[in-house]
Amino acid sequence: MQIVVIGVGYVGLVTGTCFAEMGHHVVCLDIDESKIEQLKKGEIPIYEPGLQEMVLRNQKSGRLSFTSSYQEGMQGARVAFIAVDTPPLPDGQADRSRVFGVAKSIGLTMKEELLIVTKSTVPPGTTHEIRRIIEEQGKGIPFAVASNPEFLKEGSALADCLKPDRVIVGVEKEEDGYLLHKLFAPFMLSHDRFIVMDILSAELTKYAANSMLATRISFMNELSRLAEILGADIQQIRKGIGSDKRIGHAFLYPGIGYGGSCLPKDVKALVAQARALNSPLSLLEQVDAVNQSQIEWFINSLLQALADIEQPVIAVWGLAFKPDTDDLREAPALTAIKRLLANKANLRLFDPIAMDRAKQILPDNPFLTYCSSELEAAFGADAILLVTEWKQFRFIDMEEVKTKMRGHLFFDGRNQYAPEEMAKMGFYYKSIGQPVIESHALRTDSSKTS
Ligand SMILES: NC(=O)c1ccc[n+]([C@@H]2O[C@H](COP(=O)([O-])OP(=O)(O)OC[C@H]3O[C@@H](n4cnc5c(N)ncnc54)[C@H](O)[C@@H]3O)[C@@H](O)[C@H]2O)c1
């Protein structure tokens, strides 16, 4: 089947490539001409494990091609997926201008019967608007619209796309469901995980899923603050409640808040839509508020610990919003950097993958130093702030790290290490919702026993 995927970002490029991998003929279309030129040359503009090889393989086979022309992209297409970005507007609502721009372009260039599928995360009602915009162009060619919200996760996007937990589609007519089922069947050979519903419900399902995940995170983050005051350990609590089958272990990890291109914007967009419809989602409003205050809470405690140092040097480990991606959209590291710079800190930054992107985004500032390793970042630092839980941070020789530092503060926003071990090495180790173990207390205890 000939498919056109419109918007070649994280979602569009992965989706298009996976369809090509399954034998479909796919044209990926984007108005960003420089991106398309890059892709034609086999250069991948984003970091996603395994993606480069798969793009090259399918490009070579002739099943995957790239264009910036709607005329060319729409040629022969039976299904068009819309996968453009829907960033937040200042008031939190999703900006649908790109989606509507695509609808207009489709309406003007479609040549034969087409099923137009919204993959972008859009407020309920948007796919119906898309139908209206296409009709307005007045071509008279028969078409249908559908919704197919995307659930892939950056960092494991290929696996998520090739073997999805579920495929949700919202359709107007049964036959559109059959067509989409045929398209997705190769991804679900072992057992069918295809769920068909109406379009509005499919659109809302996406927001509901992300809002539920965000709620779990904010719940744990707020609870971690109470645990800390009580002297309880949130890690024990996490295991305790996660082992209840009704609750499960996923998304119970406390940290310095969720970021990325989806959770923050989707929660805000749903809250904004609900308010506009006079049916506020007060729980979700708090989920967002807790998320914003969590990072403030942690950075405040770091600044407090550094209060006696006039121009503290802080190593920031991890910039991407999560491991295995170079995506910095709404990354907690950016919020932390802004706060710390405002407090006259000298920052030494390191991320295994996102350094180039960080240099493009962050302002030129003499107080920012870009480092090529964790150790280099730690050099002369009064404190280390771990923001992203990259795997390579797990087994670092902390004794060596300590020798490079000027101070001994380690603020771990992702609870990566054992507090006792860190204290033994002489760190003041502050994590999320776990008691700080003072290293002198440990030394006194061991001197008693020896
Ligand atoms: N990134 C994720 O992990 C993820 C996961 C699930 C859902 N989503 C949703 O999927 C959508 C896409 O997200 P993304 O992260 O891939 O976005 P992205 O910013 O990485 O890519 C969007 C692409 O669309 C292109 N574009 C914009 N207007 C266009 C137009 N008129 N015609 C053709 N191309 C156009 C842009 O040039 C860009 O390359 C969003 O709605 C997002 O919420 C994202």
The ligand as an ORCA input file, in Angstrom:
! r2SCAN-3c Opt
* xyz 0 1
  N       8.052     12.761     20.158
  C       7.368     11.842     20.786
  O       7.915     11.051     21.558
  C       5.888     11.690     20.551
  C       5.232     10.550     21.034
  C       3.868     10.417     20.827
  C       3.163     11.443     20.172
  N       3.834     12.548     19.731
  C       3.076     13.576     19.027
  O       3.359     13.461     17.635
  C       3.395     14.751     17.013
  C       4.742     14.960     16.334
  O       5.739     15.011     17.327
  P       7.292     14.982     16.967
  O       8.017     14.917     18.244
  O       7.540     13.940     15.950
  O       7.461     16.425     16.285
  P       8.780     17.042     15.639
  O       8.817     18.469     16.058
  O       9.959     16.182     15.917
  O       8.486     16.955     14.071
  C       7.441     17.622     13.441
  C       7.801     17.811     11.954
  O       6.663     18.328     11.268
  C       7.132     19.210     10.257
  N       6.060     20.095      9.790
  C       5.501     21.161     10.429
  N       4.543     21.700      9.664
  C       4.477     20.966      8.530
  C       3.669     21.025      7.356
  N       2.725     21.962      7.190
  N       3.853     20.086      6.390
  C       4.805     19.132      6.523
  N       5.609     19.039      7.612
  C       5.442     19.940      8.600
  C       8.269     19.931     10.931
  O       9.138     20.533      9.974
  C       8.933     18.793     11.721
  O       9.964     18.165     10.960
  C       3.074     15.754     18.120
  O       1.710     16.044     18.112
  C       3.448     14.999     19.391
  O       2.724     15.437     20.505
  C       5.165     12.698     19.899
*
